[in-house]
Amino acid sequence: MFTGIVEDLGTVKAIKNATTSMQLTIESKKILEDIHVGDSIAVNGVCLTVISFSSNQFTVDVMPETVKATNIQSLQTGQLVNLERAMPANGRFGGHFVSGHVDGTGVILRKRKFANAVYVDIGISQELSKFCMMKGSVAIDGISLTIFDIKPTQLTVSLIPHTFDQTILGIKKEHDIVNIENDLLGKYVINHLERKEEKSGITLDFLKENGF
């Protein structure tokens, strides 16, 4: 489990591509003082497992489904990535519940400065959009952010100066691809309601039509 509070900007040092999978070696200055083989690290919001490490870098495997479903497939040597270690049981909970299981990707449509903030419009699918709500949480490339505008195929978030400076979302440009993880609690609630509708045949529209 993660919180969406990025700890470090790592640098991709090596990429080994197989037919449908990858292996990444990433350099980091801040997160390697307490790391073990088997630990989970979120790389751009994707939960990956450490298979080896040294004093200044670690290596992870990326399975085919993750390659296909995230922006990990577009990484290049020398590129920066957001890094966050899994939250310890006694740690501060600074963001929101983030599993590291990316639901899909979006594309940056526009970035614009407003006062001390930077607004970022991100194009998403209708399937991802149904889990979004005003003032709700979303993880974008592993960053815990709050949605302040939502349309059928677009969401907008606002970056404070710290987030702009300390994460890759500050340096990403229009048309770049970002990983999207919808709010974990919201997904469970919607999934539960949809399953109940399927079993009972009673929908929200039916209840409204009958005075509920």
Secondary structure, DSSP 8 states (H G I E B T S, - for coil): -B-S---EEEEEEEEEE-SS-EEEEEE-SSS-TT--TT-EEEETTEEEEEEEE-SSEEEEEE-HHHHHHSGGGG--TT-EEEEEE---TTS---S--B-S---EEEEEEEEEEETTEEEEEEE--HHHHTT--TT-EEEETTEEEEEEEEETTEEEEEE-HHHHHHSGGGT--TT-EEEEEE-HHHHHHHHHHHHHHHHH---HHHHHHTT-
